[in-house]
Amino acid sequence: MSYERKFVRSFLLGFLLGGVLVYAGLHFYRFHCGFPGHAKRLSPDKTKILNKLNRELKLDAGQQDRVDKILAAHLPKIKELREAMRPQLKAARELMQAEISGTLFPEQKEKFSRIVAEFEKKKREQEER
């Protein structure tokens, strides 16, 4: 297999894996928090989730009370799991970037490093909001 084909395959595989990670993360936050956005802004908020469920499902007072208690019981664990996964996601992203970088020519590596740095900068800015 030619070098170009290996490069294209590696790049596409990395791109797809990154896309899968992003999709999984967004799906998780939308499901558990009721709306899209960045993880920093989406810490499990019992009130927001309860309000969304009430709006969508028209919960009666008894249901609201029971759902509130369920959320209070489970959201701390969800937050703990999210924080525990953060280092694993970072390691997976860094491995993917290193593998992509390993397939690049020197001039491409420089540009790729700038692309990664821009991505990291945008990510930090979003976390600060």
MDAnalysis code that builds the backbone (N, CA, C; Angstrom):
import MDAnalysis as mda
import numpy as np

u = mda.Universe.empty(387, n_residues=129, atom_resindex=np.repeat(np.arange(129), 3), trajectory=True)
u.add_TopologyAttr("name", ["N", "CA", "C"] * 129)
u.add_TopologyAttr("resid", np.arange(1, 130))
u.add_TopologyAttr("resname", ["MET", "SER", "TYR", "GLU", "ARG", "LYS", "PHE", "VAL", "ARG", "SER", "PHE", "LEU", "LEU", "GLY", "PHE", "LEU", "LEU", "GLY", "GLY", "VAL", "LEU", "VAL", "TYR", "ALA", "GLY", "LEU", "HIS", "PHE", "TYR", "ARG", "PHE", "HIS", "CYS", "GLY", "PHE", "PRO", "GLY", "HIS", "ALA", "LYS", "ARG", "LEU", "SER", "PRO", "ASP", "LYS", "THR", "LYS", "ILE", "LEU", "ASN", "LYS", "LEU", "ASN", "ARG", "GLU", "LEU", "LYS", "LEU", "ASP", "ALA", "GLY", "GLN", "GLN", "ASP", "ARG", "VAL", "ASP", "LYS", "ILE", "LEU", "ALA", "ALA", "HIS", "LEU", "PRO", "LYS", "ILE", "LYS", "GLU", "LEU", "ARG", "GLU", "ALA", "MET", "ARG", "PRO", "GLN", "LEU", "LYS", "ALA", "ALA", "ARG", "GLU", "LEU", "MET", "GLN", "ALA", "GLU", "ILE", "SER", "GLY", "THR", "LEU", "PHE", "PRO", "GLU", "GLN", "LYS", "GLU", "LYS", "PHE", "SER", "ARG", "ILE", "VAL", "ALA", "GLU", "PHE", "GLU", "LYS", "LYS", "LYS", "ARG", "GLU", "GLN", "GLU", "GLU", "ARG"])
u.atoms.positions = np.array([
    [0.855, -1.178, 0.000],
    [0.000, 0.000, 0.000],
    [0.898, 1.237, 0.000],
    [0.548, 2.209, -0.794],
    [1.374, 3.404, -0.908],
    [1.287, 4.264, 0.350],
    [2.278, 5.106, 0.507],
    [2.345, 6.006, 1.661],
    [1.128, 6.927, 1.698],
    [0.726, 7.428, 0.533],
    [-0.417, 8.343, 0.469],
    [-1.699, 7.649, 0.935],
    [-1.866, 6.402, 0.534],
    [-3.067, 5.676, 0.950],
    [-3.061, 5.429, 2.452],
    [-1.894, 5.087, 2.985],
    [-1.795, 4.892, 4.423],
    [-2.122, 6.186, 5.156],
    [-1.606, 7.280, 4.642],
    [-1.872, 8.577, 5.252],
    [-3.364, 8.878, 5.247],
    [-3.984, 8.712, 4.101],
    [-5.415, 9.011, 3.971],
    [-6.217, 8.112, 4.904],
    [-5.889, 6.820, 4.944],
    [-6.606, 5.909, 5.827],
    [-6.430, 6.296, 7.294],
    [-5.197, 6.615, 7.670],
    [-4.936, 6.999, 9.063],
    [-5.657, 8.292, 9.415],
    [-5.607, 9.241, 8.510],
    [-6.264, 10.522, 8.752],
    [-7.771, 10.333, 8.896],
    [-8.357, 9.578, 7.975],
    [-9.801, 9.358, 8.031],
    [-10.198, 8.577, 9.279],
    [-9.397, 7.595, 9.651],
    [-9.684, 6.847, 10.864],
    [-9.635, 7.757, 12.085],
    [-8.618, 8.584, 12.167],
    [-8.512, 9.540, 13.271],
    [-9.681, 10.512, 13.293],
    [-10.036, 10.995, 12.131],
    [-11.152, 11.928, 12.012],
    [-12.445, 11.262, 12.473],
    [-12.672, 10.032, 12.018],
    [-13.886, 9.327, 12.407],
    [-13.909, 9.036, 13.901],
    [-12.783, 8.614, 14.465],
    [-12.736, 8.360, 15.903],
    [-13.017, 9.635, 16.693],
    [-12.465, 10.731, 16.246],
    [-12.746, 12.015, 16.895],
    [-14.219, 12.358, 16.805],
    [-14.800, 12.128, 15.649],
    [-16.224, 12.391, 15.472],
    [-17.089, 11.533, 16.377],
    [-16.702, 10.279, 16.522],
    [-17.447, 9.378, 17.407],
    [-17.379, 9.880, 18.848],
    [-16.186, 10.292, 19.282],
    [-16.046, 10.808, 20.646],
    [-16.897, 12.057, 20.859],
    [-16.881, 12.958, 19.893],
    [-17.676, 14.179, 20.004],
    [-19.164, 13.835, 20.041],
    [-19.601, 12.967, 19.141],
    [-21.009, 12.593, 19.104],
    [-21.432, 11.953, 20.430],
    [-20.620, 11.033, 20.928],
    [-20.962, 10.357, 22.182],
    [-21.060, 11.360, 23.331],
    [-20.129, 12.290, 23.383],
    [-20.159, 13.296, 24.441],
    [-21.392, 14.183, 24.351],
    [-21.692, 14.652, 23.162],
    [-22.872, 15.504, 22.995],
    [-24.160, 14.736, 23.309],
    [-24.213, 13.497, 22.861],
    [-25.397, 12.695, 23.133],
    [-25.580, 12.517, 24.646],
    [-24.498, 12.222, 25.337],
    [-24.553, 12.036, 26.787],
    [-25.080, 13.295, 27.462],
    [-24.544, 14.462, 27.103],
    [-24.959, 15.703, 27.748],
    [-26.391, 16.076, 27.393],
    [-26.778, 15.883, 26.159],
    [-28.162, 16.193, 25.784],
    [-29.131, 15.300, 26.541],
    [-28.799, 14.033, 26.638],
    [-29.689, 13.099, 27.311],
    [-29.806, 13.424, 28.793],
    [-28.684, 13.675, 29.440],
    [-28.702, 13.864, 30.885],
    [-29.011, 15.285, 31.321],
    [-28.766, 16.249, 30.448],
    [-28.970, 17.641, 30.860],
    [-30.092, 18.320, 30.102],
    [-30.580, 17.721, 29.053],
    [-31.746, 18.246, 28.380],
    [-31.489, 19.294, 27.318],
    [-30.250, 19.668, 27.088],
    [-29.971, 20.640, 26.043],
    [-28.512, 20.528, 25.629],
    [-28.184, 20.980, 24.377],
    [-26.811, 20.877, 23.910],
    [-25.934, 21.981, 24.493],
    [-24.650, 21.779, 24.449],
    [-23.712, 22.800, 24.894],
    [-22.422, 22.190, 25.365],
    [-21.600, 22.995, 25.953],
    [-20.296, 22.541, 26.401],
    [-20.373, 21.960, 27.803],
    [-19.499, 21.010, 28.077],
    [-19.534, 20.283, 29.354],
    [-19.438, 21.215, 30.551],
    [-18.632, 22.240, 30.460],
    [-18.459, 23.144, 31.588],
    [-19.787, 23.811, 31.954],
    [-20.574, 24.133, 30.952],
    [-21.854, 24.781, 31.201],
    [-22.949, 23.777, 31.516],
    [-22.650, 22.493, 31.344],
    [-23.678, 21.484, 31.483],
    [-23.477, 20.604, 32.711],
    [-22.976, 21.181, 33.766],
    [-22.906, 20.373, 34.965],
    [-24.330, 19.958, 35.299],
    [-24.487, 18.752, 35.790],
    [-25.851, 18.277, 36.038],
    [-26.617, 19.242, 36.940],
    [-27.623, 19.846, 36.401],
    [-28.432, 20.813, 37.136],
    [-29.825, 20.222, 37.312],
    [-30.108, 19.826, 38.518],
    [-31.370, 19.162, 38.830],
    [-32.568, 20.007, 38.411],
    [-32.503, 21.304, 38.670],
    [-33.633, 22.185, 38.361],
    [-33.894, 22.253, 36.860],
    [-32.832, 22.386, 36.070],
    [-33.016, 22.462, 34.619],
    [-33.584, 21.171, 34.058],
    [-33.069, 20.054, 34.547],
    [-33.571, 18.765, 34.062],
    [-35.034, 18.587, 34.453],
    [-35.334, 18.873, 35.687],
    [-36.714, 18.733, 36.161],
    [-37.652, 19.646, 35.374],
    [-37.236, 20.883, 35.137],
    [-38.060, 21.816, 34.354],
    [-38.310, 21.293, 32.952],
    [-37.257, 20.766, 32.307],
    [-37.429, 20.236, 30.951],
    [-38.383, 19.048, 30.952],
    [-38.175, 18.123, 31.891],
    [-39.062, 16.960, 31.956],
    [-40.502, 17.388, 32.236],
    [-40.670, 18.351, 33.104],
    [-42.011, 18.838, 33.411],
    [-42.653, 19.473, 32.175],
    [-41.880, 20.276, 31.453],
    [-42.381, 20.913, 30.229],
    [-42.785, 19.877, 29.189],
    [-41.912, 18.886, 28.990],
    [-42.137, 17.905, 27.932],
    [-43.171, 16.846, 28.321],
    [-43.182, 16.466, 29.599],
    [-44.013, 15.342, 30.026],
    [-45.238, 15.747, 30.840],
    [-45.316, 17.034, 31.193],
    [-46.444, 17.534, 31.991],
    [-46.603, 16.707, 33.277],
    [-45.546, 16.658, 34.076],
    [-45.554, 15.886, 35.315],
    [-46.521, 16.492, 36.329],
    [-47.195, 15.620, 37.080],
    [-48.027, 16.142, 38.165],
    [-47.119, 16.396, 39.378],
    [-47.663, 16.963, 40.436],
    [-46.860, 17.354, 41.600],
    [-46.147, 16.156, 42.230],
    [-46.845, 15.034, 42.337],
    [-46.234, 13.836, 42.910],
    [-45.076, 13.326, 42.067],
    [-45.274, 13.332, 40.743],
    [-44.209, 12.902, 39.844],
    [-43.015, 13.836, 39.935],
    [-43.287, 15.143, 39.989],
    [-42.201, 16.112, 40.108],
    [-41.376, 15.850, 41.361],
    [-42.039, 15.583, 42.450],
    [-41.340, 15.325, 43.708],
    [-40.492, 14.057, 43.609],
    [-41.052, 12.992, 43.039],
    [-40.310, 11.729, 42.920],
    [-39.126, 11.881, 41.961],
    [-39.351, 12.549, 40.824],
    [-38.263, 12.760, 39.859],
    [-37.172, 13.626, 40.485],
    [-37.558, 14.637, 41.248],
    [-36.588, 15.491, 41.931],
    [-35.699, 14.654, 42.850],
    [-36.298, 13.752, 43.599],
    [-35.526, 12.892, 44.508],
    [-34.621, 11.932, 43.730],
    [-35.124, 11.414, 42.621],
    [-34.315, 10.511, 41.786],
    [-33.100, 11.258, 41.243],
    [-33.328, 12.456, 40.742],
    [-32.224, 13.257, 40.212],
    [-31.200, 13.562, 41.305],
    [-31.682, 13.928, 42.476],
    [-30.780, 14.233, 43.587],
    [-29.936, 13.018, 43.962],
    [-30.507, 11.845, 43.823],
    [-29.784, 10.624, 44.175],
    [-28.736, 10.242, 43.132],
    [-29.002, 10.516, 41.846],
    [-28.138, 10.007, 40.777],
    [-27.196, 11.030, 40.148],
    [-27.546, 12.293, 40.153],
    [-26.705, 13.279, 39.475],
    [-25.289, 13.392, 40.052],
    [-25.091, 13.281, 41.352],
    [-23.706, 13.330, 41.850],
    [-22.827, 12.222, 41.255],
    [-23.375, 11.036, 41.080],
    [-22.614, 9.927, 40.486],
    [-22.300, 10.215, 39.022],
    [-23.254, 10.789, 38.303],
    [-23.029, 11.134, 36.898],
    [-21.901, 12.160, 36.793],
    [-21.930, 13.152, 37.656],
    [-20.873, 14.159, 37.650],
    [-19.516, 13.520, 37.951],
    [-19.499, 12.625, 38.925],
    [-18.261, 11.929, 39.289],
    [-17.723, 11.114, 38.106],
    [-18.597, 10.401, 37.413],
    [-18.183, 9.603, 36.254],
    [-17.653, 10.487, 35.134],
    [-18.319, 11.611, 34.907],
    [-17.879, 12.534, 33.862],
    [-16.459, 13.018, 34.143],
    [-16.210, 13.393, 35.385],
    [-14.875, 13.869, 35.757],
    [-13.848, 12.749, 35.652],
    [-14.242, 11.532, 36.010],
    [-13.318, 10.402, 35.933],
    [-12.945, 10.072, 34.490],
    [-13.858, 10.290, 33.565],
    [-13.595, 9.985, 32.154],
    [-12.739, 11.037, 31.468],
    [-12.707, 12.220, 32.004],
    [-11.983, 13.321, 31.366],
    [-10.537, 12.947, 31.020],
    [-9.758, 12.373, 31.944],
    [-8.380, 12.017, 31.596],
    [-8.293, 10.941, 30.505],
    [-9.220, 9.995, 30.500],
    [-9.214, 8.961, 29.468],
    [-9.507, 9.546, 28.096],
    [-10.452, 10.470, 28.031],
    [-10.762, 11.122, 26.761],
    [-9.575, 11.939, 26.271],
    [-8.904, 12.628, 27.199],
    [-7.734, 13.413, 26.829],
    [-6.632, 12.503, 26.298],
    [-6.392, 11.386, 26.966],
    [-5.357, 10.446, 26.526],
    [-5.682, 9.877, 25.146],
    [-6.953, 9.538, 24.910],
    [-7.365, 9.007, 23.604],
    [-7.167, 10.057, 22.515],
    [-7.514, 11.295, 22.813],
    [-7.336, 12.376, 21.837],
    [-5.856, 12.597, 21.537],
    [-5.017, 12.594, 22.579],
    [-3.589, 12.805, 22.379],
    [-2.954, 11.664, 21.586],
    [-3.374, 10.427, 21.842],
    [-2.869, 9.286, 21.089],
    [-3.252, 9.413, 19.620],
    [-4.496, 9.777, 19.369],
    [-4.964, 9.949, 18.001],
    [-4.151, 11.032, 17.295],
    [-3.922, 12.145, 17.973],
    [-3.148, 13.231, 17.372],
    [-1.711, 12.803, 17.095],
    [-1.124, 12.043, 18.008],
    [0.246, 11.568, 17.810],
    [0.333, 10.624, 16.615],
    [-0.650, 9.750, 16.473],
    [-0.658, 8.825, 15.346],
    [-0.838, 9.568, 14.033],
    [-1.722, 10.552, 14.023],
    [-1.901, 11.355, 12.804],
    [-0.607, 12.082, 12.488],
    [-0.004, 12.692, 13.495],
    [1.240, 13.421, 13.292],
    [2.333, 12.514, 12.727],
    [2.354, 11.248, 13.167],
    [3.348, 10.295, 12.692],
    [3.221, 9.954, 11.224],
    [2.080, 10.234, 10.631],
    [1.889, 9.938, 9.209],
    [2.212, 11.138, 8.320],
    [2.518, 12.275, 8.930],
    [2.677, 13.515, 8.169],
    [4.133, 13.803, 7.810],
    [4.309, 14.542, 6.722],
    [5.618, 15.074, 6.356],
    [5.949, 16.217, 7.311],
    [7.217, 16.601, 7.434],
    [7.598, 17.654, 8.396],
    [6.796, 18.952, 8.255],
    [6.593, 19.423, 7.033],
    [5.842, 20.673, 6.866],
    [4.373, 20.498, 7.239],
    [3.845, 19.302, 7.030],
    [2.469, 19.022, 7.419],
    [2.349, 18.952, 8.943],
    [3.374, 18.408, 9.594],
    [3.363, 18.310, 11.049],
    [3.274, 19.686, 11.692],
    [4.009, 20.640, 11.128],
    [3.959, 22.005, 11.660],
    [2.552, 22.571, 11.563],
    [1.945, 22.404, 10.403],
    [0.591, 22.922, 10.214],
    [-0.395, 22.171, 11.111],
    [-0.232, 20.867, 11.227],
    [-1.102, 20.070, 12.086],
    [-0.976, 20.527, 13.538],
    [0.236, 20.818, 13.970],
    [0.444, 21.313, 15.342],
    [-0.300, 22.617, 15.562],
    [-0.297, 23.488, 14.564],
    [-1.039, 24.757, 14.684],
    [-2.540, 24.504, 14.747],
    [-3.026, 23.551, 13.943],
    [-4.455, 23.219, 13.953],
    [-4.853, 22.699, 15.333],
    [-4.045, 21.802, 15.881],
    [-4.327, 21.244, 17.211],
    [-4.298, 22.350, 18.258],
    [-3.309, 23.250, 18.166],
    [-3.203, 24.353, 19.132],
    [-4.431, 25.255, 19.054],
    [-4.915, 25.533, 17.853],
    [-6.122, 26.357, 17.690],
    [-7.328, 25.665, 18.326],
    [-7.435, 24.356, 18.095],
    [-8.537, 23.593, 18.681],
    [-8.481, 23.665, 20.205],
    [-7.297, 23.445, 20.769],
    [-7.132, 23.481, 22.226],
    [-7.463, 24.866, 22.784],
    [-7.059, 25.906, 22.068],
    [-7.341, 27.275, 22.510],
    [-8.852, 27.522, 22.545],
    [-9.544, 27.120, 21.488],
    [-10.997, 27.291, 21.441],
    [-11.671, 26.497, 22.556],
    [-11.165, 25.300, 22.803],
    [-11.720, 24.471, 23.869],
    [-11.558, 25.136, 25.230],
    [-10.374, 25.687, 25.486],
    [-10.141, 26.386, 26.765],
    [-11.062, 27.599, 26.888],
    [-11.224, 28.356, 25.806],
    [-12.090, 29.538, 25.835],
    [-13.535, 29.134, 26.154],
    [-13.998, 28.030, 25.574],
    [-15.353, 27.567, 25.853],
    [-15.495, 27.152, 27.306],
    [-14.469, 26.513, 27.850],
    [-14.532, 26.073, 29.248],
    [-14.580, 27.256, 30.206],
    [-13.981, 28.387, 29.799],
    [-13.960, 29.561, 30.659],
    [-15.291, 30.292, 30.677],
    [-16.126, 30.061, 29.677],
    [-17.424, 30.750, 29.614],
    [-18.358, 30.258, 30.661],
])
